[in-house]
């Protein structure tokens, strides 16, 4: 996750919720209008999705494990690789896999960040998966008639029906063209400044 994601004020994680809502408005306008009509704050649920790496919404099983493959094990998810879309061959050369050597992920660097900070290798995928979950549940959410019903659904029913891991993967994959790494980082930077105007850009 990006530097500062789990700081005391959760600034970067909160900024991502503003970014998610922007994407919802663009990608799922009917759902966005429904949430606005009911005055539902999506971040009351989605913040937990991000902070728990979706463990709170993908409650175990293949979907969660394949999601974690992308979030924790890949250098970058700006181009969702075959590790996520293929079930069996993960491309690991077992004879050359040195288990005795510590594994140090290679994190992308940007000129704007101090050397000790990073912007999160899984940044685009966090949004792609959230939007995929919302898209696959859109029809059900549009039938809800109260904020309480929405919050209950977000917290307990997002995967309690006939959504398969392959459907989730395909929906997330389809969002690669709509949610790009460079755009996510720019939106996050603007959201952080909105929440904390005193934060230095450098």
C-alpha positions, 0 to 999 in steps of 0.5 A: 500500500502507499506510504502513510496508508495506515498512519494515525489519521489514515490520510492517504486511505481517506483520500482514496475514498474520494478518488473511488467516489469520482470513479463511481460517478464516471463508471457507474453513474446510475449507482452514484445517483442512487447513493446520492439520493439515499445520502449513502457515504460509500466510504463507510464501507469501502474504506474497510475494503481498502484497509483490509486488502478486501479481506472484509468483503471477499470472505475467504476462498479463491477470490481473496487469494487470487486478489492477494496475489496481485496486491502483495506479490506483483511489482505493479498492477497497472497492467494486470498480468496473467498471474491474476487471470490464469488459474494454474500456471503462475510462472514460478521457476521452482528450481531457481526459486531461492527460498533462503534469500529474503524477497524484497519487492521492487517498488516504482519510484516517482520524482515527486516522492522522497526516497523513503516513500512509495505510491503503492504498487497495487494502487490501480487494482484497489479501484478496479476491484472495488468498481468491479464489485460494485458493478456486479452488485449494481442491480441489487443495490439499485433496488434498495430503499434506505441507507441502512439497507445499503450499508447492510448490503455493502458490509455483508452481501456483496459476495453472498450470491452467484458472483463467481471469481471468474466474473469478478476477475473479468469485470476488474480486467475490463476496467484497466482502460478506465482506471490507469495508474497515472490517473490514480496517482494524480487523483490521489495527490489532489484528494490528499491536498483537499483533505490536508491543504497544509501537506507539502507537494514535495 
